[in-house]
C-alpha cells in the first residue's frame, strides 16, 4: 500500500486534481458548455477581425494637437491632391481660348454702307445727317462725296472703298473685354511674348493667332491711325475725306470674332484630363518633417495616412505576422476573462444559449460601432466612449452591478485597443463604467436613467480634464481639453436617453423586467388586477396582504423587493376562473366542495396554477412572473383534501398515496419565489387563528417555515438559515401589524324621548 492511502475507505480510489478537473469539464459540457464554447470562439474570431480592420491606420486624427514636429519614418511618395488640381488648373488656363466669327458683323455689309455714302449725304448738310454719320462726316467730306454722283465716278468710288477695306478684312478685331481677359491670363500664367488664341473660320478650320496681331474694337488711337492710313492709300488726292471715312468706319466697326465658350470649355477640359497623375506626386525622404507642431487639420490626414502605409509596407512579413498574433493573443486573453466572468457570476448564461448569443452580439456590435467611430473626423470622446457606457447600462439592467462592471471594463479595454488610444482614454471609460453601474441599482422611474446618465457625464467630463491636463509628456491645449471633456459628458448623458428609448427592446431581448414595468403591473388599474378584485375579491385581498409580507421580507434579506411584491400580486391570478371554489371568496359561507369527491376538488384547486399561466400569457405578462404563478405552492400536499380522502377511503381499496395530492411544482428556484411561497402559507394560516397574540403568531410562522424546510421545498433556492430566520421575524412582525388589536369603543346610549313624545 502506498504511503497516504491507508486512510481511504475500502473500495475507494484516490482523487487526483486531474480527476477533479475532468469531472468539472464533463459537468460543464453536460450543462451546454459545448455550445457556449462555440459562441466564445466565434466571438474571439469576430473581435480579432474587428480589431485588425484598422490595425494599420495612423493613430492621429483631425483636431489632435502635436507638441513636436512629426518626422517621416521611411522614404515615401504621396499624391498631393492640391498640387495635382493646381497643375490641372494651369493646363486648363494655358489652353488658348476659341473664338468664332461674330454673326452680328460682316465686312460686306460695312462695304455696302460705304459705297452708298454719296447717296446718303447728297443734298444734306453736316447738321442734317443721321447717326452715325453725324459728327463723322463734315461739310468738306460731303462736298468730296458729291464728286462721286455720276455713274462713272460711282464705279471709281466703289473701287476705292474696296481698296480701303481690303487690308482690314484680314484683321482680327476683338472686343476690349476679350483682349483684357487675354492679357490677364497672360500675366497670370506668366506666358512670355504674346498669348495665342484660336480662330474658327466659316468653313470650320481652326487657326492660331497671336494676340498682338489683333485689333481692339474701341476708340483707340492705334485703330484710328490704322484706318486713316488705309483710307489715305485708297483715296489718294483727298485731304479731309480719308480722315472722315476712317472715323465713320471706326464707329461701325464691331468685333469680328467673339468667344466660343462651349468650344473653349471643351478644350480646357481635355487639357486638364491629359495631365498625368505624376504631376501631383511628391517625394518625402526619411527624417523629413511631415507635420509641424500644432493642430492636425483635415488636409494633413492624407499625408499622414500615406506615410503610415509606407511604413507598414516597409515592415517584413515576420513583423506583421508577429503584430497580428500579438493582437489575437490579447483578444484571446480578454475573451477568456469574459468567459470566466460569465461562468463565475452568471452561470445560467451557459445553459441559456440564446441569451449568451445575445450578450456576445451586443458586445461585438458596440465594439464595431466604436471602431467605425474612428473612421473620418468623428470625435472619439463621443462616439468611442458611448458604446461602452451603453454596454454597462444594459448589462446592469439585465443582470447585476458586479457582473456589469467587470463586463463593461473588459469591453472598455477592447475599445481602447481598437481605437489605438492611451491610458487617458481608458481612464475616462473606466470612470464612466464605474459610476453608471454603481448608481444604476434598480430602474423604477424614467428619471433614474437620466440621473445616472447625468452623473456619468459629470464624472467622465471631470476625469477627461484631469487626465489630459496631467499628461506632461503630451499636454493638450486647454480648448482641446475642454472640447474632449464636453464630448465625453455628452456621451454619458446621451446614453441615458438612448437606454430610456430602447428599454422595452432590452427587456424583450434579455427577457428581463425592469422596475418601471413592474410598477405598471403593480397598478390596481391593470386589467388582471381589476378583474381579480371584481370576480375574486377575497383572493385579491389575500394577494395584497401577501404582497406586503413578501416585500418586507425581500427588503430584509436584500432581494428584489419590487419583483417579489408584484409576483405576490399575481401568484393566485388563476383563481378568477373558478373563484367560488376557494374559501376566501365564499362570502355566503357555502363550501362548494361538500358534494365533490376529494380527487375532483384537488384537480379544481390544482387548475388555478394552469389557469394562471394561461391568463399571464394572454395578457402578455413578463416571463419573470411565471415562476411565482407556477411554483408558489412548490410540490406541497393539499392537506385538506388529502385528509378527506384518507377519511373516506375504503380499507379494502388500499391506502391513499400522499404523492397523488401534491402540486406538480416545480419547487421555488429563486429567493423571491420562495419568499412568496412562505408568505402565502403564513398569511392564509393566520386568517384561521382566533388568538392573534405575538406568541401564537410567532409559533405558527416558525412551524410553517420549518415544515416547508423539512418537506424539501426550499432545497432548490439560495435561501440560507440566516435568511430564514430573518424572514420568520419579518413575517411575524408584519402579521402583527396587520392583525393589530383595537381599543373597544364605549357603546352609545339610547337617545332620550323628546318632551313632545311624553305628552299623552
GIVENPE-V706177 format. One record per pair of residues at least 24 apart in sequence whose C-alpha atoms are under 6 Angstrom apart, sorted by the first residue. I is the first residue (numbers start at 1). J is the second residue. D is the distance in whole Angstrom. If there is no record, write none. Layout:
i = <I:I>
j = <J:J>
d = <D:D>
//
This chain:
i = <31:32:36:48:51:62:62:62:62:63:63:64:64:65:65:66:66:67:68:69:69:69:70:70:70:71:71:71:71:72:72:72:72:73:74:74:75:75:75:76:76:77:77:77:78:78:79:79:80:80:83:84:84:88:91:91:92:92:92:95:96:96:97:97:97:98:98:98:98:99:99:99:99:99:100:100:100:100:100:101:101:102:102:102:115:118:136:136:136:137:141:160:163:164:164:164:172:172:173:173:173:173:173:173:174:174:174:175:175:175:176:217:217:381:381:381:382:382:382:386:388:389:390:392:401:424:428:428:428:432:432:443:444:444:445:449:450:453:453:453:454:456:457:457:457:460:461:461:461:522:532:536:536:536:538:538:543:546:546:550:550:550:553:553:564:567:567:568:571:571:573:574:574:574:574:575:598:598:628:631:631:631:631:632:634:634:634:635:635:635:635:636:636:637:637:667:669:669:670:671:671:671:698>
j = <351:351:350:328:418:296:297:298:377:295:296:295:296:294:295:293:294:293:293:291:292:293:289:290:291:287:288:289:290:286:287:288:290:286:286:311:284:285:286:283:284:282:283:284:281:282:280:281:280:281:280:279:280:272:271:272:268:271:272:268:196:197:197:198:264:198:199:260:264:199:257:258:259:260:199:200:257:258:260:256:257:256:257:258:158:145:244:247:248:244:241:234:234:230:231:234:214:215:214:215:216:217:255:256:216:217:255:216:217:255:216:254:255:484:487:488:487:488:491:491:412:433:495:433:437:467:460:463:464:456:460:515:515:516:516:496:496:492:493:496:493:492:489:492:493:488:485:488:489:566:576:576:579:585:584:585:569:679:680:675:676:679:727:730:672:625:628:676:628:629:612:608:609:611:612:608:641:645:673:665:666:667:668:677:665:666:667:662:663:664:665:662:663:661:662:713:716:717:717:717:718:719:732>
d = <6:5:6:6:5:5:5:5:6:6:5:6:6:5:4:5:5:5:5:6:4:5:6:6:5:5:5:4:5:5:5:6:6:5:4:6:6:4:5:6:5:5:4:6:6:5:5:5:5:6:5:6:4:5:6:6:4:6:5:6:6:5:5:6:5:5:6:6:5:5:6:5:4:5:6:5:5:6:6:6:4:5:5:6:6:5:6:6:5:5:5:5:5:5:5:5:5:6:6:4:6:6:5:5:5:6:5:6:5:5:6:6:6:6:5:5:5:5:5:5:6:6:6:6:5:6:5:6:6:5:5:5:4:5:6:5:5:5:4:5:5:5:4:4:6:6:4:6:5:6:6:6:5:6:5:5:5:6:6:6:6:6:5:6:5:6:5:6:5:4:5:4:6:5:4:5:5:6:5:5:5:6:5:5:4:5:4:6:5:6:5:5:6:6:4:6:5:4:5:6:6:6:6>
//
